[in-house]
């Protein structure tokens, strides 16, 4: 394995010389604003519909790079082009965010999906910081309050569940709220921030964590008990692992060592379960009892699952120094770099079949946009830079990130945060 | 290739010695009524939820066998056990059919899906005939009228589309109405029957058929124009082929030779497009313009696609005598029998990956039940028996099903229908 510094360079180059230029080259809709996200292998546009998740996430990515890496004018311009389109066309009369729009911004699919609102809040928060834009800050704050108001009935009138028969809650919402709340900390009252984080932590660990297996369930009964039905049995390893790096961020923010160790335990358990021991890569869906999952795509290998796992393993290693994190990082890194990047046209493939062959050659679509790969590359780069610096500092005397005896040491959790990463 | 008679025996044995006994052995819920449809490879029950589509389709299958093959008491009993469960628990206050119920019949998912109603109408119509049950006939008639009332807004209040932006109609509804109307002919006024069939034919051919490619679209604008979006570009070869044997039934019923030839043309064109020339089998989804489809399962090989294609090819061959139908039948027959039947535990696998390996070992689930395989085996058996009989009668002087010069000859379309198949 190359040194930390060499690895940091690998992630940095992929981000800055490949992925970001690819999206800048191909995704701008200069006529109507916003972005094209449906990009074929060579970057050509094959569909012009605008999906709120992906528009917002791309605004977030370019704003985040301005805020955390370098304030480049072209990045800020690129973020603005999405933010203005979204501010103009993205919401219905109640301030809820549509799911999709036509190319010119007419609403196609109703705001049935609260995650559109979550990604919009993230986008406008980062953009407000990058552009010092007060209206954007207001949109972020209003959307966040709207999410908290809607969160107990996230599907609203679009829910198909008959009330009362089998009440069910989903990991997705507390998981994304954990990340969103950290993202929006700068514009929230400290009391609101702390309460939101406490609620997320409580829900994730008391409701969704299966104590026996140490793996997260995707859906449980409101009291945390397991439901023996398709939705209750489904496991989504990538989702669980991504949730855990959100929790690691909270653990680092709160300097909470036991929370960090717990998150790392769950990541490692989830990988043990989710890794395809026969053909490599991480499965998309599994059934907690080993029954056939209802998702026909269960055995596919997806871009976001792998890059989010790399982030979680590097954060886990950097903050706890546990060897197992590094061993797994090496394994997942090797699989990921061998299968996902496209050597011919740049950027990464999104969907591989179980054997690791390209299933869909797209670079972007209805669900894959300019988000997980650049975010993951950026975060891995940062973690690797910290490891490289720590390794140089310590001259191999201490393990990177090994927990100090005292709670307020300079190593481990209490290390200086750089650029909010 | 074996003789017609030998082939008929192969389909008949699979139906009567394997598939039907498998479902009788494993799927009865003796405690609460209705059926278990989530059956593992060995037939063991892994989930007890009751999905309306599958409950109704199983009632239909056992009732149909009583009506068209032999009136066996155990089959009628088995049909009754589903019909009574559905009559008791299946509908909401407005007579709309839920999408799913708990094992003991409490409603889980609202009646957002009009196909639940379609399959319920088919089920109660066949069951009413088999059991000479007047209340069942009433349920079938009322449900059918309900479907006609709802058909222009099939998702009702559950629709997520913003009205007006991109109006879209789906092939699925006229397609199933074509089949349903033939099924229910015995209890409909002739005027209602004829009008419903005319409407289906008009919609299928003027709206959904792409004249240029001679392949059906799944979704189009209300004026039949093509929509350049994921839903507008998607092709579902199995669906198009199944629709065409419904149309062949209408052509046979109406003694309409040109309609029959047209349906056969579409089946053959769809196969040319949908057949996996590299690995064999028929793809699940394709994009009309060759773009990446949004369905991640696009390259999988599904049980219903293959058995419905066998039905369409045999009907097409029997009724037009076109050689290409037989050549394709041989190819699809070979693929199907090599990959789908489970030699160890019986019944057929449902989901194969592109290479033809088993993707999910289930025999039944949320979508696969006791329906396509037994219906298809039964229909193929009948077509093959007719071909065997014709072949014996004609002593190889005429091609089977070759069109006579006159319209009212005894060959081809106007052949005697047996048992309503």
Interface residues (C-beta under 8 A of the other chain):
Chain A: X38 X40 X46 X47 X49 X98 X99 X102 X106 X107 X108 X109 X110 X112 X157 X158 X160 X161 X162 X165 X166 X228 X229 X230 X289 X291 X292 X293 X294 X296 X297 X298 X299 X300 X351 X353 X354 X359 X360 X361 X362 X365 X366
Chain B: X38 X40 X46 X47 X48 X49 X98 X99 X102 X106 X107 X108 X109 X110 X112 X157 X158 X160 X161 X162 X165 X166 X228 X229 X230 X289 X291 X292 X293 X294 X296 X297 X298 X299 X300 X351 X353 X354 X359 X360 X361 X362 X365 X366
